[in-house]
Amino acid sequence: MSKIEVLIIALVIGVMGTLSGLAVMTARAHTRDITRLSQVREVQMGLEMYFQDHSAYPVSADYTALGQALTACLSADGFGAPCSASGPTPYIEYVPTPPTAGLDGASGCDDVENAYCFISGDEEYRIQFELERSNSALNLEKGANCATEEGLKAGACSALSTATE
């Protein structure tokens, strides 16, 4: 085998290794985004169950980072500290925190970067979250996106239209 043949084989192996590495990184980013979307949907379902029972969403006048120590549970009292075993059945026993790998800090609140940020009035809510990649199937973009009572929307959340009390 000549030196040129060995170099060509080494080049082919190097290109294949690079492409494989890129495919793995893309798959990991996609998996993290799917996890984020699943978690946001879980919070939306909990909020809708809360709304059915109380005819209102839990009010939060300022953006609050979900899944932190003081917002780890969604119960009849709204988002709060971890659920107690003796209390009423929670709507969400454990509010998830987003996977932070790969994010650019496009969604943050309460001095927490890369968070699910929640604000609401009686009849509407906003959950701002970040994605690493755009999702054309859901019309979401890379960076900040918003979940509302009407569904998912591309871009940062808009202000609430109703007054919070």
Secondary structure, 3 states (H helix, E strand, C coil): CCHHHHHHHHHHHHHHHHHHHHHHHHHHHHHHHHHHHHHHHHHHHHHHHHHHHHCCCCCEEEEEECCCHHHCEEECCEEECCCCCCCCCCCECCCCCCCCCCCCCCCCECCECCCCEEEECCCCEEEEEEECCCECCCCECCEEEEEECCEEEECCCCCCCCCCC
